[in-house]
Every structure is written in C-alpha cells, then in structure tokens.
Amino acid sequence: MQAAQFFDSTLLKKYNSNGPRYTSYPTALEFHDRFSHEDLLPMPSKLASKPLILI
C-alpha cells in the first residue's frame, strides 16, 4: 500500500519540517560547580510532604 492511502498529503506538506530538539531540564548550560553538598542537605526536608515513588 502507498503512504498516501494512510496520510493526508496536505498535512504532510504542512508539517514537513524539523521540530524542536528534545532537551532535559535544566539544560546542560545551567549546570555549575556552585551547587555544594551543603545545598543538597536541606532538600529531603523540603520534599518530605511529597510522596516518594521508587520505580
């Protein structure tokens, strides 16, 4: 079967372009060495009200 039988050629032409590249958040450019062990220590108490889900 031909692809035209499954897809609307008008929509293919309309959306036939590159989309945004997936990136995680924060992006790599936002990482820095100023985040220390002392910055990490209070995190668990800040998150204690949220459920912990381990997969």
Residue pairs with C-beta under 8 A, 6 or more apart in sequence:
none
